[in-house]
């Protein structure tokens, strides 16, 4: 289409004064203008203005196809904005975009931070736990916040997590006449008049944060006792070999520790944890939320053999419970070429299953024998754990 019906305009706090001539022309000729109340007021949309629906969706915009439509978004519409959602539903020739400097750009300019060395988060509707996995000493974060209350909640969350000394910069209405920049620390935060729109810059200090290696400490997870323990989990993750964007099936997931670490290990990696018991499925969900990865870890309740057909094709499969030869054969028939399977056994019966699976389908067997030092009278001795057999194969 040589004349797109939709124009997406990035708008700053300075309103029309900061817009290009092309953006102003699109606004002047628009039949309908979509945006938040603040955006619509800034451009004087009046009768042509349409508030975004709550909860947010783009259907109302798509319904106006055939008319001249403008969508207003803050700053860069394709950085935590509506631009990506709209573009996915349209052909390239149907829309054009005129971006403005993002809030991230304005914030970095005020702080003197390199954007490429800072981590940027859109937390308008996302849980604050989303940042947990990247909190480490010296790390810089710029977060778009829902409102002033969310900024206060973040300060409390940081302090409770051991990051109370972290430096906070509260940046309100950047780029406009209401701009205000204030500095404090997480533990000393006492601002009660923070106005929307607001960004929060965090320079992390205090605790060391989560390690990035596989095999997180067991006490970081909620569990009822059914969980792949730290050293065995590290070996399982090594064999599963997570890569960016890959999908895991975690079958018989227990507490979900394998799924959690899979998602933490690689950008955009996702996991589908299948657990037969409702109470354990609930634990998996809480663990996912605690680590800020609930958007990448989906929990399915039921017997995993009955749920395979509902899951997307995996790149890797971990079988942690309910393993038998027929089940392994079913999994092999359900997964694509080059997918990896890792299964653990702790009983003689399940060990025999994995030995038979290796004989029939190939792969590698690994026997894991661990012992921990413990008091033995006045001295110390080794207390062995039950041995674990791991079978791994690439289809």
C-alpha positions in Angstrom: 0.0 0.0 0.0 1.5 3.4 -1.0 -0.8 5.2 1.4 -0.8 3.5 4.8 -4.1 3.8 6.7 -2.3 3.6 10.1 0.3 6.0 11.5 2.0 5.2 14.8 3.5 8.3 16.4 5.9 8.4 19.3 5.0 11.3 21.6 7.1 12.9 24.2 6.1 14.9 27.2 6.7 18.1 25.2 3.6 17.2 23.1 3.2 18.5 19.6 6.2 20.8 19.9 8.5 17.8 19.7 6.9 16.2 16.7 8.2 16.1 13.2 6.3 17.7 10.3 5.2 14.2 9.1 3.7 13.4 12.5 1.9 16.7 12.6 0.5 16.2 9.2 -0.7 12.7 10.1 -2.5 14.1 13.2 -4.1 16.9 11.2 -5.6 14.5 8.7 -6.6 11.7 11.1 -10.2 10.6 11.4 -9.5 8.7 14.6 -6.7 9.1 17.2 -5.9 6.3 19.7 -3.9 6.9 22.8 -3.9 7.1 26.6 -5.8 10.1 28.1 -2.5 11.9 28.7 -1.5 11.5 25.1 -4.9 12.6 23.7 -4.8 15.7 25.9 -1.3 16.6 24.8 -2.3 16.7 21.1 -5.8 18.1 21.7 -7.5 15.1 20.0 -11.0 16.0 21.4 -13.8 14.3 19.5 -11.4 12.3 17.4 -9.8 10.8 20.4 -10.2 7.2 21.5 -8.9 5.8 24.8 -7.1 2.5 24.7 -9.5 -0.2 26.0 -8.8 -1.8 29.4 -7.5 -4.5 29.4 -5.3 -3.4 26.5 -6.0 -4.9 23.1 -5.6 -3.6 19.5 -9.0 -4.8 18.1 -10.5 -1.4 18.3 -7.7 0.0 16.1 -8.0 -2.8 13.6 -11.7 -2.2 13.4 -11.0 1.3 11.9 -9.2 0.0 8.9 -10.2 2.0 5.9 -10.1 5.3 7.7 -7.1 7.5 8.5 -6.0 6.4 12.0 -3.2 7.6 14.3 -2.0 5.7 17.3 0.0 7.6 19.9 2.6 5.9 22.1 5.2 7.2 24.5 8.6 7.7 22.9 9.6 4.8 20.8 6.5 2.7 20.0 8.6 -0.4 19.3 10.3 -0.4 22.7 7.8 -1.7 25.2 5.1 0.1 23.3 2.1 -0.7 21.1 4.0 -0.8 17.9 5.1 -4.4 18.0 1.6 -5.6 18.8 0.1 -3.7 15.9 2.8 -4.6 13.4 2.2 -8.3 14.0 -1.4 -8.0 13.0 -0.8 -5.9 9.8 1.0 -6.1 6.5 4.1 -3.9 6.2 2.4 -1.5 3.8 -0.5 -0.8 6.1 1.3 1.3 8.6 4.1 3.7 9.1 5.8 4.9 12.2 7.4 8.1 13.4 9.3 7.3 16.7 10.5 9.8 19.2 13.3 9.4 21.8 12.3 6.8 24.3 12.1 7.3 28.1 15.2 5.1 28.3 17.1 7.5 26.1 15.9 10.5 28.1 16.8 8.7 31.4 20.3 7.7 30.2 20.9 11.3 29.0 20.0 12.7 32.5 22.1 10.1 34.3 25.1 10.0 31.9 24.7 6.2 31.5 25.5 4.2 28.4 22.3 2.6 27.3 24.1 -0.4 25.8 25.6 -1.1 29.3 22.2 -0.7 31.1 19.3 -3.2 31.3 15.9 -1.8 30.3 12.6 -3.1 31.6 9.0 -2.2 30.9 7.2 -2.9 34.2 3.9 -1.1 33.5 2.0 -4.4 33.8 4.8 -6.9 34.6 5.6 -8.0 38.1 8.5 -6.4 39.9 10.1 -9.8 40.3 11.0 -9.7 36.6 14.2 -7.9 37.5 15.4 -10.4 40.2 17.5 -12.6 37.9 19.7 -9.6 36.8 20.2 -8.0 40.2 24.0 -8.0 40.9 26.4 -5.5 42.3 27.2 -2.7 39.9 24.5 -3.5 37.4 22.4 -0.6 36.1 18.7 -0.9 35.4 16.3 1.6 33.9 12.7 0.5 34.6 9.4 2.1 33.2 7.1 1.9 36.2 3.3 1.8 36.4 3.0 4.7 38.9 4.5 6.1 42.1 3.2 3.2 44.3 5.1 0.8 42.1 8.3 2.7 42.7 7.7 2.5 46.4 7.0 -1.3 46.1 10.3 -1.7 44.2 12.2 0.0 46.9 10.7 -2.3 49.5 11.4 -5.4 47.3 15.0 -4.4 46.8 15.5 -3.8 50.5 13.9 -7.1 51.5 16.2 -8.9 49.0 19.4 -7.4 50.5 19.8 -4.6 48.0 18.9 -1.8 50.4 22.0 0.3 49.6 21.1 0.5 45.9 21.0 4.0 44.5 17.6 5.0 43.1 16.9 7.8 40.7 13.2 8.6 40.2 12.6 10.3 36.9 9.2 11.9 36.3 7.7 13.3 33.1 11.1 13.3 31.3 11.4 15.8 28.4 8.4 17.9 29.4 7.6 21.0 31.5 6.8 18.7 34.5 10.1 16.9 34.5 11.6 16.1 37.9 14.6 14.0 38.9 15.2 12.9 42.5 17.8 10.6 44.1 17.7 8.3 47.1 18.5 4.8 48.1 16.2 1.8 48.3 16.3 1.5 52.1 15.8 5.3 52.6 13.0 5.7 50.1 10.3 8.0 51.4 8.8 9.8 48.4 5.0 10.0 48.5 4.3 12.3 45.6 5.7 10.5 42.6 3.8 11.4 39.4 3.1 9.3 36.3 4.8 8.9 33.9 7.8 7.7 35.9 11.0 5.8 35.3 13.2 4.3 38.0 17.0 4.0 37.5 18.7 1.5 39.8 22.4 1.2 40.4 22.6 -2.1 42.3 24.5 -2.4 45.6 24.3 -4.7 48.5 23.7 -8.4 48.0 25.5 -10.5 45.4 22.4 -11.6 43.5 21.7 -14.9 41.8 24.7 -16.9 40.5 24.5 -17.5 36.7 25.8 -21.1 36.8 23.5 -24.1 36.8 22.7 -25.7 40.1 21.2 -22.9 42.2 21.1 -23.5 46.0 18.2 -25.7 47.0 16.9 -23.3 49.6 16.1 -20.7 46.9 13.2 -22.9 45.8 9.9 -23.7 47.6 9.5 -27.5 47.7 7.6 -30.2 49.5 10.8 -32.3 49.3 10.3 -33.6 45.8 13.0 -31.7 43.8 16.1 -32.5 41.8 18.8 -31.5 44.2 21.5 -29.0 43.3 24.5 -31.1 42.0 22.2 -33.5 40.1 20.3 -30.6 38.7 23.5 -29.0 37.5 24.4 -32.2 35.6 20.9 -32.5 34.2 21.0 -28.8 32.9 24.4 -29.5 31.4 23.0 -32.4 29.4 19.9 -30.5 28.5 22.1 -27.7 27.1 19.6 -24.8 27.0 20.0 -22.3 24.2 18.3 -19.0 23.5 14.6 -19.3 22.5 14.4 -23.1 23.0 11.5 -25.0 24.5 11.7 -27.5 27.3 9.3 -30.2 28.4 9.7 -30.9 32.1 7.7 -34.1 32.7 7.0 -35.0 36.3 8.2 -31.6 37.3 8.0 -31.8 41.1 8.9 -28.4 42.4 9.9 -27.1 38.9 13.5 -26.4 39.7 14.7 -27.8 36.3 12.2 -25.6 34.5 13.2 -22.5 36.5 16.9 -23.0 35.8 16.2 -23.8 32.1 14.5 -20.4 31.7 17.2 -18.6 33.6 20.0 -20.2 31.6 19.2 -18.6 28.2 17.4 -15.6 26.8 13.7 -16.2 25.7 14.0 -19.9 26.7 10.6 -21.3 27.7 9.5 -24.3 29.7 6.3 -26.4 30.0 6.2 -28.2 33.3 3.8 -31.1 33.6 2.9 -32.2 37.2 0.2 -34.7 38.2 -0.4 -33.2 41.7 -2.3 -30.0 42.0 -0.4 -28.9 45.1 3.0 -29.4 43.4 1.8 -27.6 40.3 0.9 -24.7 42.6 4.5 -24.8 44.0 5.9 -24.7 40.5 3.8 -21.6 39.7 5.0 -19.9 42.9 8.7 -20.7 42.1 8.2 -19.3 38.6 6.8 -16.0 40.0 9.5 -15.7 42.7 12.2 -15.8 40.0 10.3 -13.4 37.7 9.9 -16.0 34.9 6.1 -16.8 35.2 5.7 -15.4 31.6 8.1 -18.1 30.3 7.2 -21.1 32.4 3.8 -22.7 31.8 2.4 -25.2 34.3 0.1 -28.0 33.2 -1.5 -30.3 35.7 -2.1 -34.0 34.9 -0.3 -37.2 34.0 2.3 -36.2 31.5 1.6 -39.1 29.0 -1.9 -37.7 28.6 -0.7 -34.1 28.1 2.0 -34.4 25.4 -0.4 -33.6 22.6 -1.2 -30.2 24.2 2.4 -29.0 24.4 4.4 -27.2 21.7 7.3 -29.1 20.0 10.3 -29.1 22.3 14.0 -28.8 21.8 14.7 -30.7 25.0 12.8 -33.0 27.4 13.5 -33.8 31.0 11.8 -36.8 32.5 12.0 -36.5 36.3 9.1 -38.8 37.4 7.0 -41.7 36.2 9.5 -43.0 33.7 9.0 -46.3 31.9 10.0 -47.7 28.6 6.6 -47.2 27.0 6.6 -43.6 28.1 10.1 -43.0 26.7 9.0 -44.5 23.4 5.9 -42.2 23.4 8.1 -39.2 24.0 10.5 -40.2 21.2 7.6 -40.4 18.8 6.3 -37.0 19.8 9.4 -34.9 19.5 11.2 -33.5 16.5 14.6 -34.5 15.1 17.6 -33.2 17.1 15.7 -32.8 20.3 17.5 -33.9 23.5 16.1 -36.2 26.2 17.5 -36.4 29.7 15.9 -38.8 32.3 16.9 -39.5 35.9 16.4 -42.7 37.9 16.7 -43.2 41.7 15.2 -46.6 42.1 16.4 -50.0 40.8 13.3 -50.3 38.8 13.6 -47.0 37.0 17.4 -47.6 36.6 16.5 -50.8 34.7 14.2 -48.8 32.5 17.0 -46.4 31.6 19.5 -49.2 31.0 17.0 -50.7 28.6 16.3 -47.4 26.9 20.0 -46.9 26.3 20.3 -50.3 24.8 17.4 -49.7 22.5 17.7 -46.0 21.6 21.4 -45.2 22.2 22.7 -42.3 24.1 24.8 -42.2 27.3 24.4 -43.5 30.8 25.9 -41.6 33.8 25.9 -42.9 37.3 26.1 -40.1 39.9 27.3 -41.0 43.4 27.5 -38.2 45.9 28.4 -38.0 49.6 28.3 -35.1 52.0 30.5 -34.6 55.1 28.6 -35.0 58.4 29.5 -35.4 62.1 30.5 -38.9 63.0 30.9 -39.0 66.8 33.6 -36.5 67.7 34.9 -36.6 64.1 33.4 -36.4 60.6 32.6 -38.9 57.9 30.9 -39.2 54.5 27.2 -39.8 54.3 26.4 -41.1 50.8 23.2 -40.0 49.0 21.2 -42.4 46.9 22.9 -42.9 43.6 21.2 -41.4 40.5 21.4 -42.7 37.0 21.1 -40.3 34.2 20.3 -41.2 30.6 20.7 -38.6 27.9 20.2 -39.0 24.1 19.8 -36.7 21.1 17.0 -38.0 18.9 
